[in-house]
Amino acid sequence: MKELEGKMRARHGIALERNLWRACALAGTVLLLSTGGNAMAQVTRQASPAQKPPAPPQGPGQLELLKLVWSTMVAVDNANTSGNYSVLRDNAASGFQMANDQARLTEIFAGLRGSRLDLANALLVAPTFTAEPRFLQPDVIQLQGVFQIRPNPIRFDLIYQWEQGRWKLFGINVGPLEAAPPPQPAPQQPDSGKRGSR
């Protein structure tokens, strides 16, 4: 073995050593370990700053919040109209994609699709947020609100995750706003101050 190693080193030795050091320098740091008098190069990879995902911003501004909600309404409306949820799914966060395939999304949105609620009408007005945007985790935000459209207001509860440098859909609940039952008239109390006539 040593004889073969000697022949290889004599024939390719300098080029092999240079290439090994170049490869080690490109891949990460080089550690020299002593094993029975022989030096062996071991490469350890270090994560470069460019590989780290971008940190989520402090929170989306008002314009970005509106764009997120409006774009989600359009995506769901297009998916409901066409029956094809692949674009909605493909533009969502990876966790959403893993939990929902095309068939599952078709099933989930069947009721909304059947109601024929026109979500494109949401583009005509700004949403009214019923709660302040809330961070569920440092990279996950929840938006809740309603589009005050007559005769069918649209409610939404949307969750977005910061992924690959942008907010992506992570959870969704959209539908018609259930009308509050009309107020019932208060029961009339007998008026004890008036006397009836005979």
Residue pairs with C-beta under 8 A, 6 or more apart in sequence:
8 16
9 16
20 41
21 30
21 41
23 43
24 30
24 41
24 43
27 43
27 45
28 43
28 44
28 45
28 46
29 43
29 44
29 46
30 41
30 42
30 43
31 41
31 42
31 44
32 39
32 40
32 41
33 39
33 40
33 42
53 163
53 164
53 165
54 162
54 164
54 165
56 138
56 139
56 162
57 162
59 133
59 135
59 141
60 68
60 133
60 141
60 167
64 167
65 129
65 133
65 143
66 126
66 127
68 143
68 158
68 160
68 167
69 122
69 127
69 143
69 145
69 156
69 158
70 122
70 123
70 127
72 156
72 158
72 169
72 172
72 174
73 119
73 120
73 122
73 123
73 147
73 154
73 156
73 174
74 119
74 120
74 122
74 123
75 87
75 88
75 91
75 169
76 88
76 109
76 112
76 119
76 172
76 174
77 118
77 119
77 120
77 122
78 87
78 88
79 85
79 87
79 88
79 105
79 109
80 109
80 112
80 113
80 119
83 106
83 113
84 102
85 102
85 105
85 106
85 109
86 102
88 105
88 169
89 96
89 97
89 100
89 101
89 102
89 105
90 97
91 168
91 169
92 100
92 168
92 169
92 170
93 160
93 161
93 163
93 168
93 169
93 170
94 163
95 161
95 170
96 161
96 168
96 169
96 170
96 171
100 108
111 175
112 174
112 175
115 175
115 176
117 152
117 154
117 175
117 176
119 154
119 174
121 147
121 149
121 154
122 147
122 149
122 154
124 149
125 147
125 148
125 149
127 145
127 146
127 147
127 156
128 145
128 146
128 147
128 148
129 143
129 144
129 145
130 144
130 145
130 146
131 142
131 144
131 145
133 141
133 142
133 143
134 141
134 142
135 141
135 142
136 142
136 159
139 161
139 162
139 163
140 159
140 160
140 161
140 162
140 170
141 159
141 160
141 162
141 167
142 157
142 158
142 159
143 156
143 157
143 158
143 159
143 160
144 156
144 157
144 158
145 155
145 156
146 153
146 154
146 155
146 156
146 177
147 153
147 154
147 156
152 176
152 177
153 176
153 177
154 174
154 175
154 176
154 177
155 174
155 175
155 176
155 177
155 178
156 172
156 173
156 174
157 171
157 172
157 173
157 174
158 169
158 171
158 172
158 173
158 174
159 169
159 170
159 171
159 172
160 167
160 168
160 169
160 170
161 167
161 168
161 170
162 168
